[in-house]
Amino acid sequence: MARITSNESRIPISILALLLLVTACGRPQATAGLIQAEVQIDGKIQAIEIASGSSVQQVLDAAEIEIGSLDRVDPPSYTTVTDGTLITVTRVIEQFEIEQIVIPFERQTIRNESLPAGESRLLQPGENGLQEITYRILIEAGEEVSRAPVKNTILEDPIPEIVMVGAQTARTPLQIEGTLVYISGGNAWLVEGTSGNRRPIVTSGDLDGRILQLSPDGQWLLYSRSPSEGDDNLNSLWITSLDDAGLDAIELGVENVVHFADWVPTVPSYTIFYSTVEPSPAPPGWQANNDLQSITITGTGRVLRPRAILDSSAGGQYGWWGTNYVWGSDGDHLAYVRSDEIGLVDLNRERTIPLREIVPYQTLSDWAWVPGLAWGQDNQTLYYVDHGQPLGFEEAQASPVFNLAAANAYASLDVTLSERSGLFAYPRVSPILSVSTAEIAYRVAYLQAVTPLESVDSSYRLGIMDRDGSNARILFPAEGEGGLEPIPPAWSPDGSRLAVLYRGDLWIVDVETGLGQPLTTDGQTQAYDWN
């Protein structure tokens, strides 16, 4: 048997490898096939040859077509094309167009009882406003397909036309001592001399009635205005001169005043104290700061920087509603009242001094009760509404009893003057009366609930008493004629008459006879002050 050496065994393997290599080189190469796609753009169709398996985006790249951010491609760019695929490119152009339109002015009518019925006067001519609207326009394949406003700017606000229309009735004119102001239909009116002599002093139509205070010297009116559209504040404080008709109304730069703003009772009057709240989306629409601040104006109406008297605080139980403040007859005595307490403000040390605890009333609603409060003319006595004891098994906070009481601000002495007067008794002290004795004589006006144990929903009647609670009597309206709205009364400067809100109008009531006569007849009175 023949032997095969190692060298002999390698020869067939080498020859086999060589044969395989030659065979591989001679085999035909596999090449990807080409397909044809079409691109329709700008009204033309372009044919593109591209390798099979390419995407729409690769076809567009091969055709050197750039796609804008708004352009539309159908089918989508990630789609794999096949032979004969039609790709549609829709050009989309974005344009902006500005249009100016006229805003027609509104026409406002103010009824005035000082003018005979049928007569009218133009108080303020109307002027149209100007509005600029910017539109975003989309154009596809040369045609507009979308137009939408993207910006709205008021270049000029319209000025309303205000016409005063006579509503005078055949009624004997009333003599009006001092200065009487009131808000009707969002405008402020001033009455001096007689009820027939009245004139508008603020005609913006947006007075909210929360603040309306004559300065002690009768030269200025402090008031609050509702915010303009888009303003998140609740209101703002303004003043206007009653002596200088040429002086424009002055904005104090103070916002969100709900409970208290009043002049310091000095002559001349240049300083205002106020308390603020923070707007809130939850009822009642604010969160009280329970603070106290002051702001001063110069004789020419220039507003100086505010000053903090009391810092913000929780304000006790139901403090979210807020604290009210009441001046004495001078600028040294200031009291505060909240739902659970009355006390004094130490203006020198800038702190509060609690005097009396009040059982807070459980309203079971989104409002809190703050007792009515007033200083006596002696600056020693405080008249307030006290929450009385329960009648049965109800909790103390649910008691329906409310009494008119008096307390000495500097001694532990409390006296109930009128039982079951009602939740909204609102005591108000008259000017000092002329008497033959050396005592400081004055009267106390208050509201008496028609249904005392349901006083939260009751109407009221006007009552007066001497400062010690004696000689109490109901003045107006007569029994059976319906009741007053629970708005605090206002004394005339001589203490002989009272202003009240009755059936939506301002009425003047004689203290001696109890007879009343309406001063307005439009049913739109919101607030008033008499000085």
Summary of the structure (lengths in Angstrom):
residues: 531
radius of gyration: 41.2
end to end distance: 148.0
largest distance: 167.2
contacts: 1605
relative contact order: 0.08
helix: 6%
strand: 47%
